[in-house]
Amino acid sequence: MNETELSPRGFEEQLLRDLTAHVAQRAEVVSVARPARRRTRLLGGWRLAGAFGLAVTLTVGALAVQTMRVGEQPPPTASASEIFRLAADAARQQPELTARPDQYVFTESLATFRELPASGPYRTIRNQLWQSAGGIAYTQGRYRPETDPNGWSELRVLRIDDPDDPEKELDAFQPPAYHGDLPTDPDELFRYLREHPVDLHLSEGADEEAVYGDESMAYTTARSMLRGYVPPRTLAALFEVLARQPGAVVISGDVVDAAGRHGVAIRMPGVIGGNMDLIFDRDSHVYLGTRGSVIRDGKESLYDAVAVLRIAIVDRPGQVP
C-alpha cells in the first residue's frame, strides 16, 4: 500500500471543512468584519490528524458492523461531569514525564479508519509520531499496516496544509507538544485557554470573530491539548475544565478500542456533520483517546478509531523508547 492509500484525510479534517463552510455562510449573513487572520499555533495543530492523529475505540470487526440511529442509546449510568472528574483523579496518579524544548514527544498508536466518503473498507495501521516538545521543529512520523510487522514507511516530515490551497504546506513549525508550563488550577487554565485558542486554520471568508469568540472555543482548545503530552496535574485541571462543558453526554454501552481495552465514551457538543467522542478506561478512567463518526440520512456510522498505545520523551525523530 502506498502513502495515498494509507494516509486518511482524517475525521477532523472533514469536520473542519464543514465548520469552515458553516462559519463562512454565517459571515455572509451577519456581515461581521473579519479581523486579521490568525497564524499563532498554540497548544496543537487542528489539522494534523488523519493517520498520525490520536484517537481510540472499537475493534476493526466492531467498526465494520456498528451503525446506530441517533437517540437509540439507553440512558447512561453516570454523567459526563462525573466521568471527567474521575478521569481527573486518575490523571493525578500518573507518573510525570519531563522534556526539554529540543526533545520530542513520541506517540505510538493503532489507527483504524476509512477514507471519505465513508463507504469503503476499514484499514488499520500502526503509527509512530515524533512531535517537537518545544515546537521548534516539524513533526515527523511513520506507519505500517498492522498485518505487516516489517512494513514501516520511511520517516517523513508532517506539515500543516493550507485549507485554501490543499497542495500548499504552511511554512511554520508545529506547536509545542509538551504542555509543561500551563496552569494546574482549573479556573486559571480555563482563562488561559480562552486567551490562547488553538489555531483552526480557517479558510478565507470564515467568520473568525464568531468562531474564536464563541464560549465553546476554550473547550475545543482543551481537547486539542490531548494530542500532545500534558503532565498529570495540568491534565487533571484540563479534565476539570471539560467537566464544565455544557452538552457533553455519556454514551451508554461498552466501547472496545483497537487494542482491546474496554472504555466509556463521552460525546462532545458542537461538531457539525458528525460526532467526536473522548474515550476513558471503563475501570481506571485513564484517558485512552477519541473516536469519530459521521451522520447520514439520520444514521450514525463510526468513521475512525485510534488506540493510543504509549507516549514517551525521546531525543530525536526515529528514536523508539
Buried (B, 14 or more C-beta within 10 A) or exposed (E): BEEEEBBBBBBBBBBBBBBBBBBBEBBEEEEBEBEEEBEEBBBBBBBBBBBBBBBBBBBBEBBBEBEBEEEEBEEBEEBBBBBBBBBBEBBEEBEEBEBEEEBBBBBBBBBBBBBBEBEEEBBBBBBBBBBBBBBEBBBBBBBBBBEEEEBEBEEBEBBBBBBEEEEEBBEBBBBBBBBBEBBBEBEEBBEBBBEBBBBBBBBEBBBBBBBBEBEBBBBBBBBBBBBBBBBBBBBBBBBBBBBBBEEBBBBEEEBBBBBEBEBBBBBBBBBBBBBBBBBBBBEBBBBBBBBBBBBEEEEBBBBBBBBBBEBBBBEEBEEEE
